[in-house]
């Protein structure tokens, strides 16, 4: 579905029309895919699947700047339950420096707020020119170039969202993309949440989760995941098995939950399909709760890495675990 949002006369004398395309929509699908054709495989697959109506309950919106009916600029958001990821900001090179980007973002921001959006997350270079542009629209840093747009800050925006309650383990879906990103973007006080996704304190999961869905869609060997979903729809936990970046035929296992849902951590890990072969896991040395969960699931201590990473500015040790899954 397409909705016209705004119209402007550029300094170049050209007329710019700004429209919102709510996926699924095949009418402008070829033009959108062409405009964003420089993106990587996993991103292009999401764009294709969204326009074709294959991304379950995920809300994908493309905000396009059109000149003579032809898309020359884009901003995309993916949202669920009012939480979203902001990205794919792009203007064709021949149409840059005309102010198109700011006009499209302004229309997108007005639309997001009018729909009662709770928070938008994005990642960019810290204090880079794009960082300053996003800052001017109200985004604020939550860690370096990882930014959030929300009333009162990300912790205030999510306080009620993560209230304790019942939860269940489900298979990962596209709709979980912005929601697991919100979980990873808040500091719950749990150190070393995921080695595979490099969540040492907080981390934007925009690219890792998109890559996960791409790999799952292709039945990539050794890749699996499970999501812990609360009754209100919040993603409150995630478990993954991913091929090790450093060792062939070795798989990294991670599990993390919001601190209000740690009672489900073991069940979440137990529900994760594990690949055959050598499995490795890691916890902060002081995180005995998670260490006990790995031990109860058959992992054995294999060593300690001293001062391996920093958490809240302090050097921390890592406990290593391993097991062979037949």
DRENDO-1510 file (C-alpha; in Angstrom, 1 decimal, always signed):
<recs>
REC; n; res; u; v; w
REC; 1; UNK; +0.0; +0.0; +0.0 .
REC; 2; UNK; +1.3; +3.5; -0.9 .
REC; 3; UNK; +0.5; +6.7; +0.9 .
REC; 4; UNK; +1.6; +10.2; -0.2 .
REC; 5; UNK; +3.1; +12.0; +2.8 .
REC; 6; UNK; +4.5; +15.3; +1.4 .
REC; 7; UNK; +5.5; +17.3; -1.6 .
REC; 8; UNK; +8.3; +19.9; -1.9 .
REC; 9; UNK; +10.0; +22.0; -4.5 .
REC; 10; UNK; +13.8; +21.4; -4.4 .
REC; 11; UNK; +16.4; +24.2; -4.8 .
REC; 12; UNK; +17.2; +22.5; -8.1 .
REC; 13; UNK; +13.7; +23.3; -9.3 .
REC; 14; UNK; +12.7; +19.7; -9.3 .
REC; 15; UNK; +9.5; +18.5; -7.6 .
REC; 16; UNK; +9.9; +15.9; -4.9 .
REC; 17; UNK; +7.0; +13.6; -3.8 .
REC; 18; UNK; +7.5; +11.6; -0.6 .
REC; 19; UNK; +5.5; +8.4; -0.2 .
REC; 20; UNK; +5.3; +5.6; +2.3 .
REC; 21; UNK; +5.2; +2.1; +0.9 .
REC; 22; UNK; +3.8; -0.4; +3.5 .
REC; 23; UNK; +5.0; -3.9; +2.7 .
REC; 24; UNK; +3.7; -6.1; +1.1 .
REC; 25; UNK; +3.6; -4.1; -2.1 .
REC; 26; UNK; +4.8; -5.2; -5.5 .
REC; 27; UNK; +3.8; -2.1; -7.4 .
REC; 28; UNK; +7.0; -0.3; -6.5 .
REC; 29; UNK; +8.9; -3.5; -5.6 .
REC; 30; UNK; +11.2; -3.6; -8.6 .
REC; 31; UNK; +12.1; +0.1; -8.1 .
REC; 32; UNK; +12.8; -0.4; -4.4 .
REC; 33; UNK; +14.9; -3.4; -5.0 .
REC; 34; UNK; +16.9; -1.5; -7.6 .
REC; 35; UNK; +17.4; +1.5; -5.4 .
REC; 36; UNK; +18.7; -0.7; -2.6 .
REC; 37; UNK; +20.5; -3.2; -4.8 .
REC; 38; UNK; +23.9; -2.3; -3.3 .
REC; 39; UNK; +22.9; -3.9; +0.0 .
REC; 40; UNK; +24.3; -7.3; +1.1 .
REC; 41; UNK; +22.6; -10.6; +0.6 .
REC; 42; UNK; +20.7; -10.8; +3.9 .
REC; 43; UNK; +19.4; -7.2; +3.5 .
REC; 44; UNK; +18.2; -7.8; +0.0 .
REC; 45; UNK; +16.5; -11.0; +1.0 .
REC; 46; UNK; +14.6; -9.2; +3.7 .
REC; 47; UNK; +13.5; -6.5; +1.2 .
REC; 48; UNK; +12.4; -9.1; -1.3 .
REC; 49; UNK; +10.5; -11.1; +1.3 .
REC; 50; UNK; +8.9; -8.0; +2.9 .
REC; 51; UNK; +7.6; -6.7; -0.5 .
REC; 52; UNK; +6.3; -10.2; -1.3 .
REC; 53; UNK; +4.5; -10.6; +2.1 .
REC; 54; UNK; +6.7; -13.2; +3.5 .
REC; 55; UNK; +7.9; -11.6; +6.8 .
REC; 56; UNK; +5.0; -12.6; +9.1 .
REC; 57; UNK; +3.9; -9.8; +11.4 .
REC; 58; UNK; +6.9; -7.5; +10.9 .
REC; 59; UNK; +5.9; -4.0; +9.8 .
REC; 60; UNK; +8.3; -2.9; +7.0 .
REC; 61; UNK; +7.9; +0.6; +5.6 .
REC; 62; UNK; +9.9; +2.3; +2.9 .
REC; 63; UNK; +9.8; +6.1; +2.8 .
REC; 64; UNK; +10.6; +7.1; -0.7 .
REC; 65; UNK; +11.6; +10.4; -2.3 .
REC; 66; UNK; +10.2; +10.4; -5.9 .
REC; 67; UNK; +11.2; +12.7; -8.8 .
REC; 68; UNK; +9.0; +12.3; -11.8 .
REC; 69; UNK; +7.6; +9.2; -10.2 .
REC; 70; UNK; +11.0; +7.5; -9.9 .
REC; 71; UNK; +12.5; +6.7; -6.5 .
REC; 72; UNK; +15.7; +8.6; -5.8 .
REC; 73; UNK; +16.0; +8.3; -2.0 .
REC; 74; UNK; +14.9; +5.9; +0.7 .
REC; 75; UNK; +14.5; +5.5; +4.5 .
REC; 76; UNK; +13.3; +2.1; +5.8 .
REC; 77; UNK; +11.9; +1.2; +9.2 .
REC; 78; UNK; +11.0; -2.3; +10.5 .
REC; 79; UNK; +8.7; -2.2; +13.5 .
REC; 80; UNK; +6.6; -4.3; +15.8 .
REC; 81; UNK; +4.6; -3.2; +18.9 .
REC; 82; UNK; +5.8; +0.4; +18.4 .
REC; 83; UNK; +9.5; -0.5; +18.5 .
REC; 84; UNK; +11.6; -0.2; +15.4 .
REC; 85; UNK; +14.9; -0.2; +13.5 .
REC; 86; UNK; +15.7; +2.8; +11.3 .
REC; 87; UNK; +18.0; +2.2; +8.4 .
REC; 88; UNK; +18.8; +1.9; +4.6 .
REC; 89; UNK; +19.1; +5.7; +4.4 .
REC; 90; UNK; +20.2; +6.2; +0.8 .
REC; 91; UNK; +20.1; +8.8; -2.0 .
REC; 92; UNK; +21.2; +8.2; -5.5 .
REC; 93; UNK; +24.6; +9.9; -6.1 .
REC; 94; UNK; +23.2; +12.2; -8.8 .
REC; 95; UNK; +20.6; +13.5; -6.5 .
REC; 96; UNK; +22.7; +14.2; -3.4 .
REC; 97; UNK; +23.2; +17.6; -1.8 .
REC; 98; UNK; +19.7; +18.7; -2.7 .
REC; 99; UNK; +18.2; +18.3; +0.8 .
REC; 100; UNK; +16.2; +15.2; -0.1 .
REC; 101; UNK; +17.4; +13.1; +2.7 .
REC; 102; UNK; +16.3; +15.5; +5.4 .
REC; 103; UNK; +12.9; +15.9; +3.8 .
REC; 104; UNK; +12.3; +12.2; +3.7 .
REC; 105; UNK; +13.5; +11.6; +7.3 .
REC; 106; UNK; +11.3; +14.5; +8.4 .
REC; 107; UNK; +8.2; +12.8; +6.8 .
REC; 108; UNK; +9.2; +9.5; +8.3 .
REC; 109; UNK; +9.6; +10.9; +11.8 .
REC; 110; UNK; +6.3; +12.6; +11.7 .
REC; 111; UNK; +4.7; +9.4; +10.6 .
REC; 112; UNK; +6.3; +7.4; +13.3 .
REC; 113; UNK; +5.3; +9.7; +16.0 .
REC; 114; UNK; +1.7; +10.0; +14.7 .
REC; 115; UNK; +1.4; +6.2; +15.0 .
REC; 116; UNK; +2.4; +6.3; +18.6 .
REC; 117; UNK; +5.9; +4.8; +18.1 .
REC; 118; UNK; +7.7; +4.0; +21.3 .
REC; 119; UNK; +11.4; +3.8; +20.2 .
REC; 120; UNK; +13.5; +3.7; +17.1 .
REC; 121; UNK; +17.1; +2.3; +17.1 .
REC; 122; UNK; +19.9; +2.9; +14.6 .
REC; 123; UNK; +23.6; +2.4; +14.2 .
REC; 124; UNK; +26.1; +4.8; +12.6 .
REC; 125; UNK; +29.6; +6.1; +13.0 .
REC; 126; UNK; +30.0; +7.9; +16.4 .
REC; 127; UNK; +30.0; +11.7; +15.9 .
REC; 128; UNK; +30.2; +11.2; +12.1 .
REC; 129; UNK; +28.2; +13.6; +9.8 .
REC; 130; UNK; +25.2; +11.1; +9.7 .
REC; 131; UNK; +25.4; +10.9; +13.5 .
REC; 132; UNK; +24.9; +14.7; +13.7 .
REC; 133; UNK; +22.0; +14.5; +11.3 .
REC; 134; UNK; +20.2; +11.9; +13.3 .
REC; 135; UNK; +21.0; +13.8; +16.5 .
REC; 136; UNK; +19.2; +16.8; +15.0 .
REC; 137; UNK; +16.1; +14.7; +14.6 .
REC; 138; UNK; +16.2; +13.6; +18.3 .
REC; 139; UNK; +18.2; +10.5; +18.3 .
REC; 140; UNK; +20.6; +10.1; +21.3 .
REC; 141; UNK; +23.6; +7.9; +21.8 .
REC; 142; UNK; +23.1; +4.8; +23.9 .
REC; 143; UNK; +26.6; +3.6; +23.2 .
REC; 144; UNK; +28.9; +5.3; +20.7 .
REC; 145; UNK; +27.2; +5.3; +17.3 .
REC; 146; UNK; +24.3; +3.2; +18.5 .
REC; 147; UNK; +21.4; +5.6; +18.9 .
REC; 148; UNK; +17.8; +5.6; +20.1 .
REC; 149; UNK; +14.8; +7.9; +19.5 .
REC; 150; UNK; +12.4; +7.7; +22.4 .
REC; 151; UNK; +10.8; +9.8; +25.0 .
REC; 152; UNK; +12.8; +9.9; +28.2 .
REC; 153; UNK; +15.5; +7.5; +27.0 .
REC; 154; UNK; +15.5; +3.8; +26.2 .
REC; 155; UNK; +15.3; +2.6; +29.8 .
REC; 156; UNK; +12.2; +4.7; +30.5 .
REC; 157; UNK; +10.6; +3.7; +27.2 .
REC; 158; UNK; +11.0; +0.0; +28.0 .
REC; 159; UNK; +10.4; -0.2; +31.8 .
REC; 160; UNK; +6.8; -1.4; +31.5 .
REC; 161; UNK; +7.6; -3.4; +28.4 .
REC; 162; UNK; +9.8; -5.8; +30.3 .
REC; 163; UNK; +7.6; -6.2; +33.4 .
REC; 164; UNK; +7.7; -9.7; +34.9 .
REC; 165; UNK; +5.1; -12.1; +33.6 .
REC; 166; UNK; +4.6; -15.4; +31.8 .
REC; 167; UNK; +6.7; -16.2; +28.7 .
REC; 168; UNK; +7.1; -19.1; +26.2 .
REC; 169; UNK; +9.9; -20.4; +24.0 .
REC; 170; UNK; +9.1; -20.0; +20.2 .
REC; 171; UNK; +10.9; -20.2; +16.9 .
REC; 172; UNK; +12.5; -17.0; +15.6 .
REC; 173; UNK; +10.4; -15.0; +13.2 .
REC; 174; UNK; +10.9; -11.7; +11.3 .
REC; 175; UNK; +8.6; -9.9; +13.7 .
REC; 176; UNK; +11.2; -10.5; +16.5 .
REC; 177; UNK; +13.8; -8.5; +14.7 .
REC; 178; UNK; +13.2; -5.0; +16.2 .
REC; 179; UNK; +12.1; -6.6; +19.6 .
REC; 180; UNK; +15.3; -8.6; +20.2 .
REC; 181; UNK; +17.2; -5.5; +19.2 .
REC; 182; UNK; +15.5; -3.6; +22.0 .
REC; 183; UNK; +16.4; -6.3; +24.5 .
REC; 184; UNK; +20.1; -6.1; +23.4 .
REC; 185; UNK; +20.1; -2.3; +23.5 .
REC; 186; UNK; +19.3; -1.9; +27.2 .
REC; 187; UNK; +21.8; -2.6; +29.9 .
REC; 188; UNK; +20.2; -5.1; +32.2 .
REC; 189; UNK; +23.2; -5.6; +34.3 .
REC; 190; UNK; +24.0; -9.1; +32.9 .
REC; 191; UNK; +27.6; -9.2; +31.6 .
REC; 192; UNK; +28.6; -11.0; +28.5 .
REC; 193; UNK; +25.2; -11.8; +27.1 .
REC; 194; UNK; +26.3; -13.2; +23.8 .
REC; 195; UNK; +29.7; -14.0; +22.4 .
REC; 196; UNK; +28.4; -14.9; +19.0 .
REC; 197; UNK; +26.6; -11.6; +18.7 .
REC; 198; UNK; +29.3; -9.7; +20.7 .
REC; 199; UNK; +26.8; -8.4; +23.3 .
REC; 200; UNK; +29.3; -7.5; +26.0 .
REC; 201; UNK; +27.0; -4.9; +27.5 .
REC; 202; UNK; +24.7; -3.5; +24.9 .
REC; 203; UNK; +24.7; -4.0; +21.1 .
REC; 204; UNK; +22.6; -3.1; +18.2 .
REC; 205; UNK; +21.4; -6.4; +16.6 .
REC; 206; UNK; +20.1; -5.0; +13.4 .
REC; 207; UNK; +22.6; -6.8; +11.2 .
REC; 208; UNK; +23.1; -10.0; +13.3 .
REC; 209; UNK; +19.4; -10.9; +13.5 .
REC; 210; UNK; +18.8; -10.1; +9.8 .
REC; 211; UNK; +21.8; -12.4; +9.0 .
REC; 212; UNK; +20.3; -15.1; +11.3 .
REC; 213; UNK; +17.0; -15.1; +9.5 .
REC; 214; UNK; +18.8; -15.2; +6.2 .
REC; 215; UNK; +20.8; -18.2; +7.3 .
REC; 216; UNK; +17.8; -20.0; +8.8 .
REC; 217; UNK; +15.9; -19.5; +5.6 .
REC; 218; UNK; +18.7; -21.3; +3.8 .
REC; 219; UNK; +19.1; -24.1; +6.4 .
REC; 220; UNK; +22.7; -23.1; +7.0 .
REC; 221; UNK; +24.6; -25.9; +8.8 .
REC; 222; UNK; +25.0; -25.4; +12.5 .
REC; 223; UNK; +22.7; -22.3; +12.8 .
REC; 224; UNK; +19.7; -22.4; +15.1 .
REC; 225; UNK; +17.9; -20.1; +17.5 .
REC; 226; UNK; +15.0; -19.9; +19.9 .
REC; 227; UNK; +13.2; -16.8; +21.2 .
REC; 228; UNK; +11.7; -16.2; +24.6 .
REC; 229; UNK; +8.5; -14.2; +24.1 .
REC; 230; UNK; +6.5; -12.6; +26.9 .
REC; 231; UNK; +2.7; -12.5; +26.9 .
REC; 232; UNK; +2.7; -8.8; +25.7 .
REC; 233; UNK; +4.9; -9.7; +22.7 .
REC; 234; UNK; +8.2; -8.5; +24.2 .
REC; 235; UNK; +11.2; -10.6; +23.3 .
REC; 236; UNK; +12.7; -11.2; +26.7 .
REC; 237; UNK; +15.3; -13.8; +25.8 .
REC; 238; UNK; +17.3; -15.4; +23.0 .
REC; 239; UNK; +19.4; -18.5; +22.5 .
REC; 240; UNK; +21.6; -19.2; +19.5 .
REC; 241; UNK; +24.0; -21.7; +18.1 .
REC; 242; UNK; +26.3; -20.3; +15.4 .
REC; 243; UNK; +29.4; -21.6; +13.6 .
REC; 244; UNK; +32.6; -20.3; +15.4 .
REC; 245; UNK; +34.3; -17.5; +13.5 .
REC; 246; UNK; +37.7; -18.8; +14.6 .
REC; 247; UNK; +37.5; -22.6; +14.5 .
REC; 248; UNK; +36.1; -24.9; +11.8 .
REC; 249; UNK; +33.5; -27.5; +12.8 .
REC; 250; UNK; +33.0; -25.8; +16.2 .
REC; 251; UNK; +29.8; -24.0; +17.3 .
REC; 252; UNK; +29.3; -21.1; +19.6 .
REC; 253; UNK; +26.3; -21.5; +22.0 .
REC; 254; UNK; +24.8; -18.4; +23.7 .
REC; 255; UNK; +21.7; -17.7; +25.8 .
REC; 256; UNK; +20.6; -14.5; +27.5 .
REC; 257; UNK; +17.4; -13.2; +29.1 .
REC; 258; UNK; +16.1; -10.1; +30.6 .
REC; 259; UNK; +16.7; -10.1; +34.4 .
REC; 260; UNK; +13.0; -10.2; +35.0 .
REC; 261; UNK; +12.8; -13.6; +33.1 .
REC; 262; UNK; +15.9; -15.5; +34.3 .
REC; 263; UNK; +13.7; -18.3; +35.6 .
REC; 264; UNK; +13.2; -19.2; +31.9 .
REC; 265; UNK; +16.9; -19.2; +30.9 .
REC; 266; UNK; +17.5; -22.9; +31.4 .
REC; 267; UNK; +14.3; -23.9; +29.5 .
REC; 268; UNK; +15.3; -21.6; +26.7 .
REC; 269; UNK; +18.7; -23.2; +26.4 .
REC; 270; UNK; +17.3; -26.7; +26.6 .
REC; 271; UNK; +14.8; -25.8; +23.7 .
REC; 272; UNK; +17.7; -24.8; +21.4 .
REC; 273; UNK; +18.4; -27.4; +18.7 .
REC; 274; UNK; +22.1; -28.1; +19.0 .
REC; 275; UNK; +24.3; -29.1; +16.0 .
REC; 276; UNK; +26.4; -32.2; +16.1 .
REC; 277; UNK; +30.1; -31.6; +16.9 .
REC; 278; UNK; +32.1; -29.6; +19.4 .
REC; 279; UNK; +30.1; -26.9; +21.2 .
REC; 280; UNK; +31.6; -24.0; +23.1 .
REC; 281; UNK; +30.1; -21.5; +25.5 .
REC; 282; UNK; +31.3; -18.7; +27.7 .
REC; 283; UNK; +30.2; -16.7; +30.7 .
REC; 284; UNK; +31.5; -13.9; +32.8 .
REC; 285; UNK; +33.5; -15.5; +35.7 .
REC; 286; UNK; +31.2; -13.8; +38.2 .
REC; 287; UNK; +28.0; -14.9; +36.5 .
REC; 288; UNK; +27.5; -18.2; +38.5 .
REC; 289; UNK; +23.9; -18.3; +37.6 .
REC; 290; UNK; +24.5; -18.8; +33.9 .
REC; 291; UNK; +27.6; -21.0; +34.6 .
REC; 292; UNK; +25.4; -23.3; +36.6 .
REC; 293; UNK; +22.9; -23.4; +33.7 .
REC; 294; UNK; +25.5; -24.4; +31.2 .
REC; 295; UNK; +26.8; -27.1; +33.6 .
REC; 296; UNK; +23.3; -28.5; +34.1 .
REC; 297; UNK; +23.0; -28.8; +30.3 .
REC; 298; UNK; +26.1; -30.9; +30.0 .
REC; 299; UNK; +28.8; -28.3; +29.4 .
REC; 300; UNK; +32.0; -28.7; +31.3 .
REC; 301; UNK; +34.5; -26.1; +32.4 .
REC; 302; UNK; +37.5; -26.0; +30.0 .
REC; 303; UNK; +39.4; -23.0; +31.2 .
REC; 304; UNK; +39.5; -19.3; +32.1 .
REC; 305; UNK; +40.5; -16.3; +30.0 .
REC; 306; UNK; +41.8; -13.6; +32.3 .
REC; 307; UNK; +40.9; -9.9; +31.7 .
REC; 308; UNK; +39.5; -11.0; +28.3 .
REC; 309; UNK; +37.0; -8.1; +27.9 .
REC; 310; UNK; +35.7; -5.0; +29.6 .
REC; 311; UNK; +32.3; -4.5; +31.2 .
REC; 312; UNK; +31.3; -1.1; +32.4 .
REC; 313; UNK; +35.0; +0.0; +32.0 .
REC; 314; UNK; +36.4; -2.8; +34.2 .
REC; 315; UNK; +38.4; -5.8; +32.9 .
REC; 316; UNK; +36.6; -9.1; +33.4 .
REC; 317; UNK; +37.5; -12.8; +33.2 .
REC; 318; UNK; +35.6; -15.3; +31.1 .
REC; 319; UNK; +34.8; -19.0; +32.0 .
REC; 320; UNK; +35.0; -21.3; +29.0 .
REC; 321; UNK; +32.7; -24.3; +28.6 .
REC; 322; UNK; +32.5; -27.1; +26.1 .
REC; 323; UNK; +30.9; -30.4; +25.2 .
REC; 324; UNK; +30.7; -32.7; +22.2 .
REC; 325; UNK; +27.1; -33.2; +20.9 .
REC; 326; UNK; +26.7; -36.5; +19.1 .
</recs>
